[in-house]
Amino acid sequence: MSTPTVALDLKQRTPLRPARVLLHVFLVVTSLAWLGPLLWAVFAALRPYSETSTKGYVSWPDKLSFDNFTNAFKQSDMMHYFGNTLLIAVPAVLLTLLLSSMVAFYVSRFDFRLNVFLLLVFTAGNLLPQQVIITPLYRMYLLINLPGITVSGKLYDSALGLVLIHVAFQSGFCAFVLSNYMRMLPHELTEAALVDGASAWRMYWQIVLPLCKPAMAALATLLSIWIYNDFFWAIVLISTGENMPITSALNNLSGQYFTDPNLVAAGALLTAIPTLIVYFVLQRQFVSGLTLGANKG
């Protein structure tokens, strides 16, 4: 009966190892280094610019309020640009997961000579810097006409153009991850379905795809954050201010001769809220999708 007590006393008396103390110190310092800019942005957003302009940012605040957040929300017309971002991010994520899962299913479940080569073609796109294709892609978007699909009839300056470019660049990574995930699934499942007369589409849609929900949720979280935070392609392929996504709409808070950095900090924090919501909603699936397969047995 006294064994647990003795073990507990020995555990309490065990001195901390220097390596463990250094590890905790390193983790605390790293966390502060990552959270420092965010906390500083929150501190600046809660202060009026009139106060920081006279006392400086490194000073004790006289007043903290949410006025910058309300002003940033109204002046930048964030609801409109949030809607633009949803029109881009949601179709891009769904289409990327659908197409990449089809490629991953074909590569992982069917044996043919160009199996590995096909997967390499999809993943090779991630090795190409996006900046090198600005000029040809820009000209191609100006030339392609899609009457009835886009308002202007062209891919340029349209949400569809951004959706397609995100699908093109993100499909390779998703196909690579899902193909490795699908290879871990027992082949007996699809073999039994094939014996029962199931088609390839039915095996993919009703057997393999439901088993890939953890991996799909993890990829959906990553894709949502990546596409939502995209600023580069929105600037290149969108020219009309009304069609800009939320990240590009922060330019509305910058004036020609004067910019309120406290107001911009508040606007940046507001734009980050949807990504936090997506992560917290899919956090459990995200972690399970990343760690699944790490342990055997």
C-alpha positions, 0 to 999 in steps of 0.5 A: 500500500505504501509503494505509490507514496514512496514512488511519489516521494522519489519523483518529487525529490528527483532534481531537474536535469540541466538539459530539461531546464534548458529545453523549457527555457528555450521553449518559453523564449521561442514562444515569446518570440513568436507571440511578441509581434502579435501582442505588440499589434494588439497593444498598438491597435487598442491605443489611439494614434494621437496618444502614440504620436505624442508619447511613442509606442513604448509608453504606458497607455492612458486609454485603451479602447476598441475604436480602431477595430470598429473604424477599421471594420467600417472604413475598409468595408470588410464584410464585402471583402470577406464575401470576396474571399469566401468566393475564392477560398471555399471553391478553391479548397473543395476543388483542390481536395476533390481533384487531388484525391482523385489523382491520389486514388488512381496513383495509390490503387492502380499499378501502371508504368507511369505511376510514379512519374505521374505523381512526380509531375504533380509534385514538381509544380511545388518546386517552381517559384510562382513568381517566374510565371507572372508574365505568361500567366498574366497574358494568358488570363487576358486572352482567355475568354469565358463568356457566361462564366465570368462577368467580364468574359475573361479570367483576369480580374475575376474570382474564377481566375484566382480559384484556378491558380490556387487549385493548380499550385496546391493540387500537387502537395495535396495529391502527394499527401493523400497518395501516401495516406491512401497507401496505408489503407488495406488493399483488401477493402478495394479488392473485395469491392472489386470482386463484388462488382463495384466500379472504380468511382464507387470504390473511390467515393464510398470506400476510400474517400470516407476513410481519408477524412482525417487527412482531408480535414488536415489539408482543408485547414492548411489550404484554407489558411494558405489561400485566405492569406494569399496576397501575391496573386490577388495583386497580380490578377485582380485590378478592380478594387471591388473584386479584391480579397480581404488581404488586399483590401487592407490597402484601403486603410492606407492613405496617399499622404498619411497612414494610421499604423494603429488602424492598420494593426486593428484591420490586420487582426480582424482579418486574422480572425477567420483563420483562427476560427477554421483552425479551432473548429478543425483542430482535432481533425488537423492533429489526428490527420498529421499524427495518424500513421506515426505509431505502428500497432 
